[in-house]
Amino acid sequence: MFHRESGVFKTTYSADMALYPLPIAKWTVAVLALVFVVIVPFFVHEYYLSILNLIFIAIVGALGLNILVGYTGQISIGHGAFMSVGAYTAANLAVKLGLPFWLTLPAGGLMAALIGVIVGMPSLRIKGLYLAIATLAGQLIIEWTINRVPAISGGAQSSIEVDRPTLFGFSFNTQGSLYFFLLFFAVIAIVATLNLVRSRIGRAFVAVRDQDIAAEIIGINIYRYKLLAFAISSFYAGVCGVLYTYYFGIANYEQFQLVVSIDYLAMIIIGGLGSVLGTILGAIFVTLLPIVIRIFMENVGGLFFTTAEMANVISGLRLGVFGGLIIFFLIVEPEGLNRLWRNIRSYFRVWPFSY
Amino acid sequence: MSEDLEFAFALVLSGASIGLMYSLIALGFVLVYKATDAINFAQGEFVMLAGMIVVTALGAEAPLIAAIVVVLLAMIGFGFGLEKVVLRPLLGRPVVAVIMATIGVAAVLRGWGPLVLGIETRSLPLPIGDEPISIGPATLPPIQVVGAAVAILFFIAFNWFFKKSRMGVAMRAVADNQQVAQAMGINVERYFAIAWAMAGIVSALGGVVWGAMLGVDVQLALVGLKVFPVVILGGLDSIGGALVGGLIIGIVESLAAGYLAPYVGGGTKDFAPYVLMILVLMIRPYGIFGRRQIERV
């Protein structure tokens, strides 16, 4: 990630596809692991840990969406709803059957994958705009169903409280312990995605994205791979929803509305479509942005607005800035933050002797 | 007529008038899609913006006519500007990029609109009275009648425009085949901009009638969510389809609210059109009047 190659010396395809292109890349990962496992949790204030926790959850969901949108070229405006499916599945299993998180988590993911495949079914016949509208319909119908069916939503408030996850009698009930819990899943999601996209499946996804008819001609069953992309992507979304549920201790549909779907789309566009590193950067960026806006407005906005107006101003500003950034990145830098990072790297690759 | 029939008649009539008002907004979507192949996910936000501009103008003691002129000009300018700044750089990019860009526009309008033009819910009074108008056994609020009348007028006007006027014929040529249109000496880019400006005009009137009906605040943008069932049902590139689709969706919605809601609870109005839309997507994705697309590599 941070190393500078002196040239291209690869002679085999497997070397080209390796996760660690150079030995030093291994060391980078080791250092990062050391920082995140040993240094950060013990030396960073709890408030910042809570922000990191939110970032970890966002990374899981955004990676899923990027597999679908960035790698397979399908579009989903229904990811918020897939998250809610995972969240409510896990919450119901945890509360009604008393199952532990290591059962409810995959169950939530699988349920979301199932629903995702159903919502993605129209992608077999339609694409682009039609698919966007179909997934939008999926989002609205799932939201409506969860709200109307008390067996799913757990009553009038449509929210279910769950206990924090426990493992071998140890309860993850502080920000510090939840940090390890969420870091674990974020790392799994990152490694799984990195491996997925260089496998046969990932390459089939890219082929479907780039030219679906040509992909079919070279022997890729595009229906299978489109549905597989929906399944994997909504599995990630479901897991993300479960993580939200355990993190907040409550499953509430308000966390999974249409706005959330758009937040996640913003993450992958700002970060970079079809890039794992970009997804991570986008998740960090989009999670931090409202926090920065809030801090800024609390310090500066007090001069212009009363406290009562402030909440509206902050939420409006947040939405407006998001929208602006989506447009800006689409027009100016379609490859997102990932591209900016690559530009920085390639500048330093020949530094200081660039000509 | 028996009471059941009267109830059904009232529902259908009310649904049809609301449906015509949906068609008015859907028309903006269809105009843009037909001419430029761009998908406007911000149509509801256009309507919201127009409504906000009208109430702001009215709040500044402007007479209604002046406010409507202001909003028409503002929305035309907005349409032109949007095309120039956002849509033109995205020409030739994948359809997903355009969808995302309009979603971004929607977020911007929803975020900044209330901040600049006022957060609180305001009413938009039209000088038409509150006395319900009775048609046969049914009664309709006057705003629905006005809205439906505006929608019908607009459809007649657009029909004339596309059939007879030079500009309309040129727009149809652009919609049909951009390259050939360009070869015939039509300035395609200019007509793209005009299409967006026309979407602005439609949204301005949509903003007036819907704002008068629902009151003006951010929630007004939710009307845009009804556009998708309407245009999918009618066919994305068909102006007549927007009319028929709007009527069908309005009636279905009204019947669902009248007959289903007692059993499944509220919100059926928002739910039924989307179920219908999913069915259409499965069976006939190009809609009733839409052009079937054949794809070649």
Interface residues (C-beta under 8 A of the other chain):
Chain A: V69 G73 I75 I77 P122 R125 I126 G128 L129 Y130 A132 I133 A134 L136 A137 L140 I141 W144 N147 R148 Q211 I213 A214 I217 I262 L265 A266 I269 E309 N312 V313 S315 G316 L317 R318 L319 G320 V321 F322 G323 G324 L325 I326 I327 L330 I331 P334
Chain B: I39 F41 V86 P89 L90 R93 P94 V95 V96 A97 I99 M100 A101 I103 G104 V105 A106 A107 V108 L109 R110 G111 W112 P114 L115 I119 L225 F228 I232 L236 V264 G265 G267 D270 F271 Y274 V275 M277 I278 L281 M282 P285 E295 V297
